[in-house]
Amino acid sequence: METKQIAIGFLLLLVMPVFARAEPVKLETVYSMFAEIYKNDYSVLKNITSGAGTISTFPVDPKEYSIKVLGPRNEILFSRDIEPSFEVFLEPLEVIELNSTIIHARVPYFDNAVRIKIYHLGKAILDVDLSKEICDNNFMCGDGENSYNCPSDCGTKKGFPWVMYIIIVLLLFALIILFLKFLRK
């Protein structure tokens, strides 16, 4: 029994460094999108959400397809190549060619992101307007919504207008005059 406990303790000492070095999964805010891509350079957005997640793993080598997150002046905030597969491998060694495939891409969330585009050989085949897809137009600035992708719910970030200051001062002045007239009677 004692030998068994020593062996388990020794095994734990060997395994501990592996667990100590393992990094926890880091969740961040991402756009998670599903799109169907057709071989004839046509694509359909199936679903897009924003929330906590991890960024997809993208190929290192250049590919024919790419995904980009664009800002308000079409500046590229994020760009990676993607590799949709139009083949299904079956047993025994049979390959079936498909006309379309579904991709799931998780790209970083940016406060100032306006569009997400998928390209094939430099030609845009899917253009996702985030203000139409992420924004639910319920007059409340919710998760994933901001003044860039949902101006109808979140508005634009502006200071307090000077006209409002003038109106408030005039109203206060009128109230003071009315109050003073009321006291004199």
C-alpha positions as CSV (number, residue, x, y, z in Angstrom):
1,M,0.0,0.0,0.0
2,E,2.8,2.4,0.9
3,T,4.6,1.7,-2.4
4,K,1.4,2.5,-4.3
5,Q,1.1,5.9,-2.5
6,I,4.7,6.7,-3.2
7,A,4.3,5.8,-6.9
8,I,1.2,8.0,-7.2
9,G,3.0,10.9,-5.5
10,F,5.9,10.5,-7.8
11,L,3.6,10.4,-10.8
12,L,1.9,13.6,-9.6
13,L,5.3,15.3,-9.3
14,L,6.1,14.4,-12.9
15,V,2.7,15.6,-14.2
16,M,2.5,18.8,-12.2
17,P,4.8,20.9,-14.4
18,V,2.6,20.1,-17.4
19,F,-0.4,21.5,-15.7
20,A,1.5,24.5,-14.3
21,R,2.7,25.5,-17.8
22,A,-0.7,25.1,-19.4
23,E,-2.3,28.5,-20.0
24,P,-6.0,29.1,-19.3
25,V,-8.2,29.8,-22.3
26,K,-8.4,33.6,-22.7
27,L,-11.9,34.7,-23.6
28,E,-12.4,38.0,-25.3
29,T,-15.2,39.7,-27.2
30,V,-15.5,38.3,-30.7
31,Y,-17.8,38.4,-33.7
32,S,-18.9,34.9,-34.4
33,M,-20.3,34.4,-37.9
34,F,-21.6,31.5,-39.9
35,A,-21.6,31.9,-43.7
36,E,-22.3,29.6,-46.6
37,I,-19.8,30.1,-49.4
38,Y,-20.5,28.8,-52.9
39,K,-17.9,28.0,-55.5
40,N,-19.3,30.5,-58.0
41,D,-18.2,33.5,-55.8
42,Y,-21.5,33.9,-54.0
43,S,-21.9,33.8,-50.2
44,V,-24.8,34.0,-47.8
45,L,-24.6,35.1,-44.1
46,K,-26.3,32.5,-41.9
47,N,-25.8,34.1,-38.5
48,I,-23.6,36.6,-36.7
49,T,-23.4,37.5,-33.0
50,S,-21.0,39.2,-30.7
51,G,-20.0,37.9,-27.3
52,A,-17.3,36.2,-25.3
53,G,-15.2,33.6,-27.1
54,T,-11.8,32.8,-28.7
55,I,-10.5,34.0,-32.0
56,S,-10.5,31.3,-34.7
57,T,-7.3,29.7,-35.8
58,F,-6.4,30.9,-39.3
59,P,-4.0,29.4,-41.9
60,V,-0.5,30.8,-42.0
61,D,0.0,30.3,-45.7
62,P,-1.7,32.6,-48.2
63,K,-5.1,31.3,-49.4
64,E,-7.7,32.2,-52.1
65,Y,-10.2,33.4,-49.5
66,S,-9.8,36.0,-46.8
67,I,-11.9,37.8,-44.1
68,K,-11.5,41.4,-43.1
69,V,-13.0,43.6,-40.3
70,L,-13.3,47.2,-41.5
71,G,-13.6,50.5,-39.7
72,P,-15.7,53.6,-40.5
73,R,-13.3,54.8,-43.2
74,N,-12.8,51.3,-44.6
75,E,-9.5,51.0,-42.8
76,I,-8.6,47.3,-42.1
77,L,-8.9,46.5,-38.4
78,F,-8.3,42.8,-38.8
79,S,-7.4,40.6,-41.9
80,R,-6.7,36.9,-42.2
81,D,-6.8,34.3,-44.9
82,I,-9.4,31.5,-44.6
83,E,-9.7,28.1,-46.2
84,P,-13.2,26.8,-46.9
85,S,-13.2,23.2,-48.0
86,F,-15.5,22.1,-50.8
87,E,-14.6,18.4,-50.4
88,V,-15.9,15.7,-48.1
89,F,-13.7,12.7,-47.5
90,L,-15.5,9.4,-47.1
91,E,-14.4,5.8,-46.4
92,P,-12.8,4.1,-48.3
93,L,-10.8,6.9,-49.9
94,E,-13.7,8.6,-51.6
95,V,-13.9,12.3,-52.1
96,I,-17.2,14.1,-52.8
97,E,-17.1,17.6,-54.3
98,L,-19.6,20.1,-52.9
99,N,-20.9,23.3,-54.5
100,S,-21.0,25.1,-51.2
101,T,-19.7,24.9,-47.7
102,I,-20.4,26.5,-44.3
103,I,-17.7,28.3,-42.5
104,H,-17.6,29.5,-38.9
105,A,-15.2,32.3,-38.2
106,R,-14.6,34.1,-34.9
107,V,-12.8,37.4,-35.4
108,P,-11.9,40.1,-32.9
109,Y,-14.5,42.6,-31.8
110,F,-13.6,46.3,-32.4
111,D,-15.7,49.1,-31.0
112,N,-15.4,51.0,-34.3
113,A,-16.0,48.1,-36.6
114,V,-18.6,48.8,-39.3
115,R,-18.3,45.9,-41.7
116,I,-17.0,42.4,-42.1
117,K,-16.2,41.2,-45.6
118,I,-15.2,37.9,-47.1
119,Y,-13.1,38.0,-50.3
120,H,-12.2,35.4,-52.9
121,L,-9.1,36.3,-54.9
122,G,-9.5,39.9,-53.9
123,K,-13.2,40.2,-54.9
124,A,-15.7,40.8,-52.1
125,I,-18.3,37.9,-52.0
126,L,-19.9,38.8,-48.7
127,D,-20.4,42.2,-47.1
128,V,-21.9,42.3,-43.6
129,D,-23.1,45.6,-42.4
130,L,-22.7,45.3,-38.6
131,S,-25.3,48.1,-37.9
132,K,-27.9,45.9,-39.6
133,E,-26.8,42.6,-38.2
134,I,-25.7,43.3,-34.7
135,C,-28.1,46.2,-33.9
136,D,-31.6,45.1,-32.8
137,N,-33.1,48.7,-33.0
138,N,-34.8,48.4,-29.6
139,F,-33.7,51.9,-28.4
140,M,-31.4,50.4,-25.8
141,C,-27.7,50.1,-26.2
142,G,-27.2,46.4,-25.6
143,D,-24.3,43.9,-25.7
144,G,-22.1,44.3,-28.7
145,E,-23.9,47.5,-29.8
146,N,-22.1,50.8,-29.8
147,S,-22.3,54.2,-31.6
148,Y,-20.5,52.8,-34.7
149,N,-22.4,49.6,-35.3
150,C,-25.7,50.7,-33.8
151,P,-26.2,54.4,-33.9
152,S,-30.0,54.1,-33.7
153,D,-29.8,52.4,-30.2
154,C,-26.6,54.0,-28.9
155,G,-26.5,57.3,-30.6
156,T,-23.4,59.2,-31.3
157,K,-21.1,60.2,-28.6
158,K,-21.5,64.0,-28.4
159,G,-21.2,66.4,-25.6
160,F,-24.1,68.3,-24.0
161,P,-25.4,70.7,-26.7
162,W,-24.9,74.5,-26.0
163,V,-28.5,75.1,-27.0
164,M,-29.7,73.0,-24.0
165,Y,-27.5,75.1,-21.7
166,I,-29.0,78.3,-23.0
167,I,-32.5,77.0,-22.6
168,I,-31.9,75.8,-19.1
169,V,-30.4,79.2,-18.1
170,L,-33.3,81.1,-19.6
171,L,-35.8,78.8,-17.8
172,L,-34.0,79.3,-14.5
173,F,-33.9,83.0,-15.1
174,A,-37.7,83.1,-15.8
175,L,-38.4,81.0,-12.7
176,I,-36.4,83.4,-10.5
177,I,-38.3,86.4,-11.9
178,L,-41.6,84.6,-11.3
179,F,-40.5,83.7,-7.8
180,L,-39.5,87.3,-7.0
181,K,-42.8,88.7,-8.4
182,F,-44.7,86.2,-6.2
183,L,-42.7,87.2,-3.1
184,R,-43.5,90.9,-3.7
185,K,-47.3,90.4,-3.7
